[in-house]
């Protein structure tokens, strides 16, 4: 789960909800309805059952985000902002035994008695819990304060006197980071001899005893750096999230991998390979540097390329590791492997990945491919809302999981197959293929110099398997540079030279850069495959980025070498690299060529960003996040053009007046596109960088034609008459907002009310007096039927009451998973649905033969709390506009006496 909401601009819709009518045949309804309504909302695979076991929030015990089983089969869980709890769980099928829950009371100082009042937090605020080595390991995620005096770090709790109560707490290592991008989970190693810990990108890498990779806080990207314009990553370091191996006493720490954004958890398969589920930066949606949430196979020394703002790495670059499966938008939390589950075998060999935002547990089925894996996914469990936090396979073979976080309603569930007494035999590891064995052998050379390492790894630098090449290069970087520097420069094989150049850029001396670039310029470029060409240009970028601009001769040589290949007729990824390097080197021809591409570039998937989930499938699962996706899909930004425009923002040569006119006019149009929360700010940031390079006497002209007057508005607010709220807003409650309305609404400002209605996207979905969208009901007659309180209740809490006539439909699929959308029509063979309220004309067909059942969604597609950006006077103007039905002559807008 991410700290920041996806949307800043929010549609304001009154009592007629932005929801859709649907009619379903009774024969298509779910055949059975569970007695517990919380279980009834879950979508489960065939043959699986679920129990709702406990509600921490209902019992005043907070919102739980971490859990583990102890050696006696009890669950220990942590409130995100409170204490630890321990509970005894009834066996599957036992409906008479009640859950026993106790708050753990622990001495906070030597000789001090435990606090039994339940008021003092002795231990808690944990994002990670693990019982191992006769101890409870706790990853606290918290800034020490008067309420709870322990700060972020890894702690060990022990029962030293055998009374079944923890009486000793040891801080193993303090960590600099807190919040939802702070330190997270703890996992037992496959050999059960050590621990692995994982932390998000707001957690500094502490000093460690050993390092399998080298997180040197280097951008390694010559793209113009524009940090997040809304401040998300402006104060953190650049190495990203990380994973470390730790011994049971916390005395030996080894960095295993880094460069993540914000993964919460990790898991090992039966072969001992590690997997995690890394988060996206949702504010980047619609930009070419956006990277979706993804399942990562984490190998020794991995780097996954998170960097701030525009400088995130492409997943196809050879110096970072790719995802084995891109999921799409979401907020990753838990990861667990199914080996110990009493499930059918395909699920026992699956990675289960939890998405907090859209309430989905994905089952990722793994198959060895080379020295890594390929993954196929399915929706295993889902619900709406279902804010998933943590999960674990219990001793009984069931999957236990929590919902909650951010003080949301919290629940504990159990999912099991049949009666959970099948498939209980141990799961045998699958035989490793030859490529896996080679990669693991190379990884033995990670961490420290070893005799004979250079000769052993050298031939594997050209191996066809990407993960093997990576493992060989990391092994090379751990050897003394003097043993292999000259060998790299003299290398004639272009693939080995490319990998060696990456290693030298990272570990060598800058004095070698000219010789290295001259060697690379001698490579027969046209004889390389497209991926090899990308790798070569990327290695040149790294040499320049790490070692600096080369001397005159070497610079001229490498510029001419690359300029002859630009633009490429291959995929967009290669042209991104070529344009970036050539513009950075000051090639005037690159400016002219890139402006030409800016006008015609079309997007493709050469950067490897295809996703398992379609964005449109997520819109109605969670309106808080989905509506921004809907807005973006209605007018998708051109990713490749955005990349070229950003690259050109640092071009200082090659400009003509005609080229500059075309370039700066592109920005004016770009401000109308819709992306994530930071999209407009990124565009404006690139525009400002570019304006710094124009002559002073031309600044005003280019500033105007590039859209200075609209640069501060989001794409949604560019509609005629839009007015940005001045605020300050607040978290309006129904009671507070009703008091404002009851205080009197008269003499209001019609234009401001109409402008707020437009700028907030209401008109994208709703019609008012013949103007606006058609996705939602016409609001013209709203004021004649509903009071201000009615309107406010529907706006602030739209899911509280949803008429069947206006509910979105959840279609359960026979193959597993579900689809949510507005039912447009149906016949004997198919349903026709619309999933994007901002593009209702775009429809999707579902064959009835593929659908096992339908139900009305419990979630309104309209966002809750959509007036929170308004101050009281703006709220009155908006309510007046809605009450009047958009009639400017209504007496509610009558001027005060003595004024016009």
Helices and strands as residue ranges (DSSP letters): G 26-28, H 37-40, E 48-54, G 57-59, E 64-69, E 75-79, E 84-88, E 100-103, E 126-132, E 135-140, E 153-158, E 168-174, E 183-188, E 195-199, E 210-211, E 241-246, E 253-260, E 266-268, E 274-278, G 282-284, E 293-298, E 302-303, G 309-311, E 325-328, E 332-337, H 345-348, E 350-355, E 360-369, E 372-382, E 388-393, E 399-403, E 411-417, H 434-443, H 453-458, G 459-462, H 466-477, G 481-483, H 485-490, H 494-507, G 510-512, H 513-521, G 525-527, H 530-547, H 552-563, H 572-584, H 588-600, H 615-618, H 623-634, H 639-648, H 657-670, H 679-691, G 696-698, H 699-705, G 715-718, H 734-742, H 750-759, H 762-765, E 767-768, E 771-772, G 782-784, H 788-796, G 804-806, E 809-813, E 818-826, E 830-834, E 843-847, G 848-850, E 851-856, H 872-884, G 891-893
